[in-house]
Amino acid sequence: MSETVAVVDYGMGNLHSAGKALDKVASGQRIVITGDPDQVRHADRVVFPGVGAIRDCIRVITETGLDRAILDVIDARKPLLGVCVGMQALLDHSEENDGVDCLGVFEGRVAHFGEQYGETGNRLKVPHMGWNEVRQTHPHPMWAGIADNSRFYFVHSYCAVDVPEENISGMCHYGRDFAAAVIKKNVFAVQFHPEKSADAGLQLLENFLRWQP
């Protein structure tokens, strides 16, 4: 029987593009976009995506029971990939929307970029939108076939800070350093959008479908 890969649907994010990208690199896996906590819980692998406001994300997943399903997947040691707001929701706390408690899978917090400046003193635009390099700081099977300092596509105004060094697998710089990829046992989460990141992003998704934590 082929594996099932659940993409968590809680009404936030372009799940169509994520699903298409996973379909492109899947090797016999069945990709399912679902908001059913039981279907998420029983999937072999789970992708937790998201865009928009973290307060809405936490409210919806809590009201629907998807928060518990995501934590059950992690407790069961199944591979889970967090993306963008899905990564931020796995941290302890976000300062967005006057402060929101998150799922606490990772130590660390989500902070607003604030005013950031480039090397020449030019003021950088927030949100951080576009391509940027990710420096791989911790070897991991998810980086297989992806060169260090490869460029990925970002869209965000808030970033992960104060994450313990042992949980950081990739760093990015945009005025300030921030965690672009975090790791913990069977969880790998990224601030960028793999589905929008051309060949490097597709390789990361393919690695996720092969990863055996």
Sequence and secondary structure as in RCSB ss.txt:
>XXXX:A:sequence
MSETVAVVDYGMGNLHSAGKALDKVASGQRIVITGDPDQVRHADRVVFPGVGAIRDCIRVITETGLDRAILDVID
ARKPLLGVCVGMQALLDHSEENDGVDCLGVFEGRVAHFGEQYGETGNRLKVPHMGWNEVRQTHPHPMWAGIADNS
RFYFVHSYCAVDVPEENISGMCHYGRDFAAAVIKKNVFAVQFHPEKSADAGLQLLENFLRWQP
>XXXX:A:secstr
   EEEEE SS S HHHHHHHHHHH SS EEEEE  HHHHHH SEEEE   S HHHHHHHHHHHTHHHHHHHHHH
TT  EEEETHHHHTTSSEE GGG EE   SSS EEEE  SEE TTS EE SSEEEEEE EE S  GGGTT  TT 
EEEEEESEEEES  GGGEEEEEESSSEEEEEEEETTEEEESS GGGSHHHHHHHHHHHHH   
